[in-house]
Amino acid sequence: MADSVDLTMLRRGIEIWNQWREQHPITKPNLAHANLYGANLSKINFDGVNLCEADLRKAKLMHAHLMGAQLTEARLAETNLTDANLTAVDLSAVDLSHACLHHVDLTFADLSQADLSYADLSQADLFGAILENANLAGANLTETNLIKARYNRQTIWPDNFDPEAAGAELVD
């Protein structure tokens, strides 16, 4: 469950939250299971934050920093993550359907079993990302970097998309 002190700090606003994070860089906030549905969290520093099973559906996380955050089984459907940094984030089994991930940094992210159906991943960087058993049906992969991204035969791609031609590697 989310830590009440961490939630209280977040409710004080993004600017105060980010200042607190700068002053306490070793602190690892716990916002697991938090209800942040539709919240405007643009430019927030969620680096290393536990957001497992948090409800972030329809949230605005543009330009957010989520490097090393734990987002396992979080709900991020229809969330706007444009220009966010999700380097090395655990997004396994996360619902990102219909999410806007335009120009997002997902290098080395774990997207295994993630639902990315109809997500906008245009110009996103998925270098070295894990896409095993992920669902990318209907996703926009225009100018997406998939070099060294790993997928398996259970990964679902958009119609007529060739992952190997885009630089992804089959690991089956």
C-alpha positions in Angstrom: 0.0 0.0 0.0 1.0 3.6 -0.6 2.8 5.3 2.2 0.6 8.1 3.7 3.6 10.4 4.1 4.5 10.0 0.4 0.9 10.5 -0.7 0.6 13.7 1.4 3.8 15.0 -0.1 2.5 14.3 -3.6 -0.8 16.1 -2.9 1.1 19.3 -2.0 2.0 19.6 -5.7 4.6 18.6 -8.3 7.0 21.5 -7.5 7.1 20.7 -3.8 7.3 16.9 -4.6 10.3 17.5 -6.9 12.0 19.7 -4.4 11.5 17.1 -1.7 13.0 14.4 -4.1 16.0 16.6 -4.7 16.6 17.1 -1.0 16.1 13.4 -0.2 17.7 11.6 -3.2 18.1 8.3 -1.3 14.5 8.1 -0.3 12.5 5.6 -2.3 8.8 6.7 -2.1 6.1 4.0 -2.0 3.0 4.8 -4.0 2.0 1.2 -4.7 -1.8 0.8 -5.2 -2.2 4.7 -5.2 -5.2 6.0 -7.1 -3.8 8.7 -9.4 -6.5 8.4 -12.1 -6.5 11.4 -14.4 -3.9 13.2 -12.3 -1.8 15.9 -13.9 1.7 14.8 -13.1 3.6 16.4 -15.9 7.3 16.9 -15.2 7.2 14.9 -12.0 10.2 13.1 -10.7 9.1 9.5 -10.1 12.6 8.1 -10.5 12.9 4.9 -8.4 9.3 5.2 -7.0 7.3 2.1 -6.3 4.1 2.5 -8.4 3.2 -1.2 -8.5 -0.5 -1.7 -9.2 -1.1 2.1 -9.1 -4.1 3.4 -11.1 -2.6 6.0 -13.5 -5.2 5.6 -16.2 -5.7 8.9 -18.1 -3.0 10.6 -16.1 -0.8 13.2 -17.7 2.8 12.3 -17.3 4.4 14.3 -20.1 8.1 15.0 -19.5 8.0 12.9 -16.4 11.1 11.1 -15.0 10.3 7.5 -14.1 13.8 6.0 -14.5 14.1 2.8 -12.4 10.5 3.1 -11.2 8.6 -0.1 -10.4 5.3 -0.1 -12.3 4.5 -3.8 -12.4 0.8 -4.4 -13.0 0.1 -0.6 -12.9 -2.8 0.6 -14.9 -1.7 3.2 -17.5 -4.4 2.9 -20.2 -4.9 6.1 -22.1 -2.1 7.8 -20.1 -0.1 10.6 -21.8 3.6 9.9 -21.3 4.9 12.0 -24.2 8.7 12.7 -23.8 8.8 10.8 -20.5 12.0 9.0 -19.4 11.2 5.3 -18.6 14.7 4.0 -18.9 15.1 0.5 -17.3 11.6 0.6 -15.9 9.7 -2.6 -15.0 6.5 -2.4 -17.0 5.8 -6.1 -17.1 2.1 -7.0 -17.3 1.2 -3.2 -17.4 -1.9 -2.0 -19.3 -0.7 0.7 -21.7 -3.5 0.3 -24.2 -4.3 3.5 -26.1 -1.5 5.3 -24.2 0.5 8.1 -25.8 4.1 7.1 -25.6 5.3 9.5 -28.3 9.1 10.2 -28.1 9.3 8.2 -24.9 12.7 6.7 -23.7 12.0 3.0 -23.0 15.6 1.8 -23.4 16.1 -1.5 -21.5 12.5 -1.4 -20.2 10.8 -4.7 -19.4 7.5 -4.7 -21.3 7.0 -8.4 -21.1 3.3 -9.3 -21.1 2.4 -5.6 -21.4 -0.7 -4.5 -23.3 0.5 -1.8 -25.7 -2.5 -2.3 -28.1 -3.3 0.9 -30.0 -0.6 2.8 -28.2 1.2 5.6 -29.9 4.9 4.6 -29.8 5.9 6.9 -32.6 9.6 8.1 -32.3 9.9 6.1 -29.0 13.2 4.5 -28.1 12.9 0.8 -27.2 16.5 -0.1 -27.6 17.2 -3.3 -25.7 13.6 -3.4 -24.4 12.0 -6.8 -23.5 8.8 -7.3 -25.5 8.2 -11.0 -24.8 4.5 -11.9 -24.8 3.6 -8.2 -25.3 0.5 -7.1 -27.3 1.3 -4.3 -29.8 -1.7 -4.9 -32.0 -2.7 -1.6 -33.7 0.2 0.3 -32.1 1.8 3.2 -34.0 5.4 2.3 -34.4 6.4 5.1 -36.9 10.1 5.9 -36.5 10.3 3.7 -33.3 13.7 2.5 -32.4 13.5 -1.3 -31.8 17.1 -2.1 -32.3 18.1 -5.0 -30.0 14.6 -5.1 -28.5 13.8 -8.8 -27.7 10.5 -10.5 -28.5 9.2 -14.0 -28.8 6.7 -15.8 -31.0 3.9 -14.9 -28.6 4.5 -11.1 -29.1 1.6 -9.6 -31.1 2.7 -6.9 -33.6 0.6 -4.6 -35.7 -0.6 -6.0 -39.0 2.1 -6.1 -41.7 4.8 -5.1 -39.3 8.2 -6.8 -39.6 10.0 -6.6 -36.2 13.2 -8.1 -37.5 13.4 -5.5 -40.3 13.0 -2.8 -37.5 16.0 -4.3 -35.7 14.2 -6.4 -33.0 15.6 -9.8 -32.1 13.5 -13.0 -31.8 14.6 -14.9 -28.6 12.5 -18.1 -29.0 
